[in-house]
Amino acid sequence: MPHKIGIIGAGGIGNIHAAILVKDSRVTLQSLFDVESARAQAMAVKFGCRHARSLEELFKECDAIFVCTPNTTHEEVATQVLEAGKHVFCEKPFALNLDSAAKLRDRAVRSGRVYQVGHNRRFAPVYKTLKTAIDRNELRPLSVHAKMNRGELVNPPWVWNAKLTGGFLYETPVHMFDLMTFFFGKVEWVEVAARAHEHDELDDFSILLSFQSGLQATMKTYAHASWHFPFERFEVYGMHSTYETFEMERISFTNGLETRTTTYDFALATMHEKWGYIEEDRLFVDALEGKSPAPVTADDGYNVVELIETCYRSAREGKRVHLGAVVGKL
Ligand SMILES: NC(=O)c1ccc[n+]([C@@H]2O[C@H](COP(=O)([O-])OP(=O)(O)OC[C@H]3O[C@@H](n4cnc5c(N)ncnc54)[C@H](O)[C@@H]3O)[C@@H](O)[C@H]2O)c1
């Protein structure tokens, strides 16, 4: 019997997951719910599934739910899904402060259900190539320089509003914090300088991260850069080697002195593949089938929230802050 999947939130990312899920024969896209019911209705017509008039109706019809609602709702909606006994895939960010993150992590663990966080970039071919090089010891990272900019805080129309996003770091750069720990392990401390250029919120960060391994990384993230390519980039330096990513389009590396540079170019892949969405959804269904655990857990989600809160505290206090020093909502 195919797993019956429901989606809450019939917006941009809800449509992406729906388009991928309808191609997986192991699942049925059963039903959709949105507070704006016309949106769920239109999307249900597009994907040939039902739309539910309430969460209760959705829960009756489905075994697993994708939570694709705005950032501020994740903790509440994901909690409702867990309380209904359903498996959860919830978009990033996991939560918007440490109290919420701790509560949700505990609920997720206690529930015994699959809980996966939508940190899709781990599954982008560019980042999988980098991770494989690290895991196989082809690259031993000794130093890192990275950036993740946004072009604007104009679209979607709520993206400038820190009350709705949780703050700029919870919007786009949230992905970078997940990748940093995915590639390089636990962070020991951060030192952050930040400024506000618009909307009275910190939107320009210079971040120094020191990892437990001793590795140091610098990271820049700025909200109004225009979509100048590449707005997202890692440069990872080993001994006489550099790996450099260009968005999720390509990765180049030079391993050794007086050698050639190799480039893998994923430009011809679909956006859903390049951005890792297809693989994260496939792995979620694998987890539903008991083939493998969820690849991005509630613990991973919590760790990203902790890292972001630590960065905000360092920026506000103008000093180095160790991970573990931030407890509760700031
Ligand atoms: N992983 C990624 O690459 C990625 C990309 C885009 C968005 N996201 C995340 O996905 C989430 C949704 O983003 P989006 O761009 O699809 O937003 P969106 O505004 O396009 O869609 C959100 C939908 O949720 C509905 N909604 C709002 N509150 C609701 C509630 N309580 N219950 C049911 N429906 C509700 C809205 O009516 C809307 O249709 C955000 O948290 C965002 O950060 C992740």
The ligand as a MOL file (V3000), in Angstrom:
LIG
                    3D

  0  0  0     0  0            999 V3000
M  V30 BEGIN CTAB
M  V30 COUNTS 44 48 0 0 0
M  V30 BEGIN ATOM
M  V30 1 N 14.1760 24.4110 1.6670 0
M  V30 2 C 14.0600 25.3820 0.7930 0
M  V30 3 O 14.8550 25.5260 -0.1220 0
M  V30 4 C 12.8930 26.3240 0.9210 0
M  V30 5 C 12.5150 27.1240 -0.1920 0
M  V30 6 C 11.4230 27.9680 -0.0460 0
M  V30 7 C 10.7420 28.0360 1.1650 0
M  V30 8 N 11.1560 27.2630 2.2200 0 CHG=1
M  V30 9 C 10.4480 27.3390 3.5120 0
M  V30 10 O 9.1250 26.8240 3.3200 0
M  V30 11 C 8.1820 27.5630 4.0740 0
M  V30 12 C 7.1050 28.0930 3.1330 0
M  V30 13 O 7.6830 28.9590 2.2000 0
M  V30 14 P 6.9640 29.3230 0.8180 0
M  V30 15 O 7.9660 30.0950 0.0290 0
M  V30 16 O 6.3390 28.1150 0.2350 0 CHG=-1
M  V30 17 O 5.8370 30.3270 1.3530 0
M  V30 18 P 4.4640 30.7250 0.6220 0
M  V30 19 O 4.0600 32.0020 1.2400 0
M  V30 20 O 4.6160 30.6180 -0.8570 0
M  V30 21 O 3.4430 29.5420 1.0630 0
M  V30 22 C 3.0410 29.3320 2.3910 0
M  V30 23 C 1.5870 28.8180 2.3870 0
M  V30 24 O 1.2320 28.4570 3.7310 0
M  V30 25 C -0.1060 28.9120 3.9790 0
M  V30 26 N -0.2640 29.0280 5.4270 0
M  V30 27 C 0.1870 30.0090 6.2450 0
M  V30 28 N -0.0500 29.7070 7.5400 0
M  V30 29 C -0.6580 28.4910 7.5270 0
M  V30 30 C -1.1540 27.6250 8.5510 0
M  V30 31 N -1.0230 27.9450 9.8520 0
M  V30 32 N -1.7530 26.4690 8.1800 0
M  V30 33 C -1.9020 26.1480 6.8770 0
M  V30 34 N -1.4430 26.9150 5.8620 0
M  V30 35 C -0.8130 28.0590 6.1870 0
M  V30 36 C -0.2340 30.2040 3.2050 0
M  V30 37 O -1.5850 30.5250 2.9440 0
M  V30 38 C 0.5610 29.8680 1.9330 0
M  V30 39 O -0.2520 29.3070 0.9390 0
M  V30 40 C 8.9730 28.6730 4.7800 0
M  V30 41 O 9.2470 28.2670 6.0960 0
M  V30 42 C 10.2660 28.7700 3.9910 0
M  V30 43 O 11.3760 29.1730 4.8030 0
M  V30 44 C 12.1790 26.4000 2.1010 0
M  V30 END ATOM
M  V30 BEGIN BOND
M  V30 1 1 1 2
M  V30 2 2 2 3
M  V30 3 1 2 4
M  V30 4 1 4 5
M  V30 5 2 4 44
M  V30 6 2 5 6
M  V30 7 1 6 7
M  V30 8 2 7 8
M  V30 9 1 8 9
M  V30 10 1 8 44
M  V30 11 1 9 10
M  V30 12 1 9 42
M  V30 13 1 10 11
M  V30 14 1 11 12
M  V30 15 1 11 40
M  V30 16 1 12 13
M  V30 17 1 13 14
M  V30 18 2 14 15
M  V30 19 1 14 16
M  V30 20 1 14 17
M  V30 21 1 17 18
M  V30 22 2 18 19
M  V30 23 1 18 20
M  V30 24 1 18 21
M  V30 25 1 21 22
M  V30 26 1 22 23
M  V30 27 1 23 24
M  V30 28 1 23 38
M  V30 29 1 24 25
M  V30 30 1 25 26
M  V30 31 1 25 36
M  V30 32 1 26 27
M  V30 33 1 26 35
M  V30 34 2 27 28
M  V30 35 1 28 29
M  V30 36 1 29 30
M  V30 37 2 29 35
M  V30 38 1 30 31
M  V30 39 2 30 32
M  V30 40 1 32 33
M  V30 41 2 33 34
M  V30 42 1 34 35
M  V30 43 1 36 37
M  V30 44 1 36 38
M  V30 45 1 38 39
M  V30 46 1 40 41
M  V30 47 1 40 42
M  V30 48 1 42 43
M  V30 END BOND
M  V30 END CTAB
M  END
